[in-house]
Amino acid sequence: MAGDLREHLVQYFEEHHKLVEAGALQLLLDDHQPLVLSRELLERSEGGSPLVTREMVEAALALRRPPSVGVAARSTSSGSVVLEGRSFELLREGFEGPPAAAQPLVAYEALFHSRYRALTRMLRGRPQLPNLRPIKDLRSSDGGASVIGMVREVRETPQRHHLILTLDDDSGSLEALVPKGSPGARTVILPDEVVGLHLQFSKEAGRLPRVVALERPDVPVHRSMGRAPPGHRAIFLSDLHIGSRSFLAEPWAALIEFLRGRGPRPELAQTIDHVVIAGDLVDGIGVYPRQERDLAISDIVEQYVELGRRLAELPERLTVVAVPGNHDAVCPAEPQPSLPPSLAANLPPSVHVLANPSTFALDGVVVEAYHGRSFDDLIPAIPGATYARPTDVMKRMLQMRHLAPIYGDRTPLAPLANDGLVIDPAPDILVTGHAHTYGVDQYRGVLLLNASTWQSETEYQRMRNISPVPARAAIVDLANLGLVTADFSSGSAAFSFPGT
Ligand SMILES: [Fe+2]
């Protein structure tokens, strides 16, 4: 495992155009959150030396904040981190403490600067973006030049349907024309995403520069991927909604029977080491109008006590990783902190509660778990996107390297100093929930999972035209990302394999 992580770190720095010295690499590997520390280093060394030295890591360690709590991690001499003897490594929690600035406007400015810096690092140095300049230094006499900026506005010209982009960087803003039908106009450009533009300036005064190429941060085509030794699997679940009248108790019992080796395919169940739950652990209270009519347990603490009982039914050998969702009892602004200790205390000790989103490695395979609230903004904004196919939207998240770019709509964003919704590093598996459907796809080697729900259709969902695909679980072989879908919706387990 330490070897896999070593390779990941080297590649991570390469992606940011840095070379890491051996001594520095070892210090990073010895840290309990190597990728968090690496990111801090990149932020500090921005524009500086192309080398990451041992002294730089030592300086970063001396300055760093106390580690976030939530996971009891123990570093081993080999540099890997073991939780209670299981192969789990926390790489990064999206929530890193409350905003440093008290003034909301100042805090949001810091958040967007952080997003801009993080995504600019991914775009800088690309051959498709030659002659890269700050916006304030652009001159129409330049002919061709490139900029990296955050999209403030996209509007369409009334007659010819060209796009006019307004883009901001640290130095200023500009308007640029994306001609209709040009490559840059093919994929919808979303507000607040960070893009690189190669511009061509016109010799005619007063004409907008034309976008010749539009680059997104995206996932590298070639990268090393984390893989476990044979015989290790993880099962991905989401949206349990414990406390709801519509919780699917019978399918849940079938899942437990299977995992305990008392259902069909006990040999498959035996290889499962990890359970990942992508949020909405409980149904919550007051989440939508007149929710009380749908609740079997109307006390929020009692809902978590019941969640604890349900999770205690899982075999003890399993490591459970759970992030909250918009129904859970934590601040709804994203990134969300992990469950407070008072509620987490109701869960078995094998459950590790993390922030939403969080990135962690399971036997060397990097998983990013995000509940998926931003589907509520991205689906209406992306032509053709639907709740029935959330994995299409997840591809766009990877292209933007951001889970929830749009500010000021249905997904509240927390004004933290570091934008924890930037997807960094690129994961091997991206798992979401929220859509209450089941979806599997791939994008540039990343396995995309939308991990179903354990709640049948509620009145509220019927009203919003959401048809759930409940009681499915994705069982992933961590050695090769091969997948088995387990369907418990009939009250007993049925398995399907790709291509069968
Ligand atoms: Fe949900």
Boltz pocket constraint, residues with backbone or C-beta under 6 A from the ligand:
constraints:
  - pocket:
      binder: B
      contacts: [[A, 239], [A, 241], [A, 279], [A, 280], [A, 325], [A, 327], [A, 434], [A, 436]]
      max_distance: 6.0
